Amino acid sequence: MSALRTILRYWLWVMVALIVLQIAFAGYGAFDTAEKVSNGSIDEKAFEDSFGLHAGLGYLVVLGGLITLLLALAARPGRRRVLHALGIFVLLIVQVVLAWTGFEVPAVGALHPVNAVLILGAVLALGYRLRKDEEAGRMGGATIAPPPSAAA
């Protein structure tokens, strides 16, 4: 099982990289759209072209969240860590709903980048906790055994 926990920890670094890239693609979409607006008005197709990378990678990140949950279930790092992975997956589903709803209700769409920060923080926190658990496990083998009982 330790190997699966190690795979999960490394997978979380892949997730961090994907989320940072996803944020960069959102920035690209915003500035590409701004450039197109400065050259004249844009239509929906031009807008979607600007955010195509962001939207496409977003669905892959959601799939990555499902993989994270499945790895956590297989690695058995403890109930709290599995629930943490489930929470990440739920935040990713909420992220998609916020994106879809944001086109109709911009105030809801404003929560989309806030939720992205929460997702990034949750993934980093789970990786940190798994690392600390691993370190505690290594240290656990080196602890001093309790004294034998006085009853002989």
C-alpha positions as CSV (number, residue, x, y, z in Angstrom):
1,M,0.0,0.0,0.0
2,S,2.9,2.4,0.6
3,A,3.7,2.4,-3.1
4,L,0.1,3.6,-3.9
5,R,0.5,6.4,-1.3
6,T,3.7,7.5,-3.0
7,I,2.0,7.4,-6.4
8,L,-0.9,9.5,-4.9
9,R,1.6,12.1,-3.6
10,Y,3.3,12.4,-6.9
11,W,0.0,12.5,-8.8
12,L,-1.0,15.5,-6.6
13,W,2.1,17.3,-8.0
14,V,0.8,16.6,-11.5
15,M,-2.5,18.1,-10.4
16,V,-0.8,21.2,-9.0
17,A,0.9,21.7,-12.3
18,L,-2.3,21.2,-14.3
19,I,-4.2,23.7,-12.1
20,V,-1.4,26.3,-12.4
21,L,-1.5,25.7,-16.2
22,Q,-5.3,26.0,-16.1
23,I,-5.0,29.4,-14.4
24,A,-2.5,30.5,-17.0
25,F,-4.9,29.5,-19.8
26,A,-7.6,31.6,-18.1
27,G,-5.2,34.6,-18.2
28,Y,-4.4,33.9,-21.8
29,G,-8.1,33.8,-22.6
30,A,-8.8,37.1,-20.9
31,F,-5.9,39.0,-22.5
32,D,-6.6,37.4,-26.0
33,T,-10.2,38.5,-25.7
34,A,-9.1,42.0,-24.6
35,E,-6.8,42.2,-27.7
36,K,-9.6,41.1,-30.0
37,V,-12.0,43.7,-28.4
38,S,-9.4,46.5,-29.0
39,N,-9.4,45.5,-32.7
40,G,-13.2,45.8,-32.8
41,S,-16.1,43.8,-31.4
42,I,-15.9,40.0,-31.1
43,D,-18.5,37.3,-31.6
44,E,-19.1,34.2,-29.5
45,K,-16.8,32.1,-31.7
46,A,-13.9,34.4,-31.2
47,F,-14.5,34.4,-27.4
48,E,-14.7,30.6,-27.3
49,D,-11.4,30.4,-29.3
50,S,-9.7,32.6,-26.7
51,F,-10.8,30.4,-23.8
52,G,-10.6,27.0,-25.7
53,L,-7.5,25.8,-24.0
54,H,-8.9,26.8,-20.6
55,A,-12.2,25.0,-21.1
56,G,-10.5,21.9,-22.6
57,L,-8.0,21.5,-19.8
58,G,-10.7,22.2,-17.2
59,Y,-12.5,19.0,-18.1
60,L,-9.2,17.1,-18.0
61,V,-8.5,18.5,-14.5
62,V,-11.9,17.3,-13.4
63,L,-11.0,13.8,-14.7
64,G,-7.7,14.2,-12.7
65,G,-9.8,14.9,-9.6
66,L,-11.6,11.6,-10.1
67,I,-8.3,9.9,-10.5
68,T,-7.1,11.5,-7.3
69,L,-10.2,10.2,-5.5
70,L,-9.7,6.7,-6.9
71,L,-6.0,6.7,-6.0
72,A,-6.9,7.8,-2.5
73,L,-9.4,5.0,-2.1
74,A,-6.9,2.4,-3.4
75,A,-4.0,3.8,-1.3
76,R,-6.1,3.8,1.9
77,P,-4.3,6.7,3.5
78,G,-7.0,7.0,6.2
79,R,-10.6,8.2,6.2
80,R,-9.7,11.9,6.6
81,R,-7.4,11.8,3.6
82,V,-10.0,10.0,1.4
83,L,-12.6,12.6,2.4
84,H,-10.1,15.3,1.5
85,A,-9.7,13.8,-1.9
86,L,-13.5,13.6,-2.2
87,G,-13.7,17.2,-1.3
88,I,-11.3,18.1,-4.0
89,F,-13.4,16.2,-6.6
90,V,-16.6,18.0,-5.3
91,L,-14.8,21.4,-5.6
92,L,-13.9,20.5,-9.2
93,I,-17.5,19.6,-10.0
94,V,-18.6,22.9,-8.4
95,Q,-16.0,24.7,-10.6
96,V,-17.7,23.4,-13.8
97,V,-21.1,24.4,-12.5
98,L,-19.8,27.9,-11.7
99,A,-18.4,28.2,-15.2
100,W,-21.6,27.2,-16.9
101,T,-23.7,29.4,-14.6
102,G,-21.4,32.3,-14.8
103,F,-22.4,33.0,-18.4
104,E,-26.0,33.7,-17.3
105,V,-25.2,35.2,-13.9
106,P,-21.9,37.0,-13.8
107,A,-22.0,37.3,-10.0
108,V,-21.9,33.5,-9.8
109,G,-19.2,33.4,-12.4
110,A,-17.1,35.6,-10.1
111,L,-16.9,32.7,-7.7
112,H,-15.2,30.6,-10.4
113,P,-11.6,32.0,-9.9
114,V,-12.2,32.0,-6.1
115,N,-13.0,28.3,-6.2
116,A,-9.9,27.7,-8.3
117,V,-7.8,29.1,-5.5
118,L,-9.6,26.8,-3.1
119,I,-9.0,23.8,-5.3
120,L,-5.3,24.6,-5.6
121,G,-5.0,25.0,-1.8
122,A,-6.9,21.8,-1.2
123,V,-4.6,19.8,-3.5
124,L,-1.5,21.3,-1.9
125,A,-2.8,20.7,1.6
126,L,-3.6,17.0,0.8
127,G,-0.1,16.5,-0.6
128,Y,1.4,18.2,2.5
129,R,-0.6,16.0,4.8
130,L,0.3,12.8,3.0
131,R,4.0,13.8,3.2
132,K,3.7,14.5,6.9
133,D,1.9,11.2,7.4
134,E,4.7,9.4,5.6
135,E,7.3,11.2,7.7
136,A,5.4,10.3,10.9
137,G,5.3,6.6,9.7
138,R,9.1,6.6,9.2
139,M,9.6,8.2,12.6
140,G,7.1,5.8,14.2
141,G,9.4,2.9,13.6
142,A,12.3,4.7,15.4
143,T,10.4,5.6,18.6
144,I,11.3,4.2,21.9
145,A,9.1,1.3,23.0
146,P,7.1,1.9,26.2
147,P,8.5,0.3,29.4
148,P,7.3,-3.2,30.2
149,S,4.5,-3.5,32.7
150,A,5.4,-3.8,36.4
151,A,3.4,-6.9,36.8
152,A,5.5,-9.9,36.3
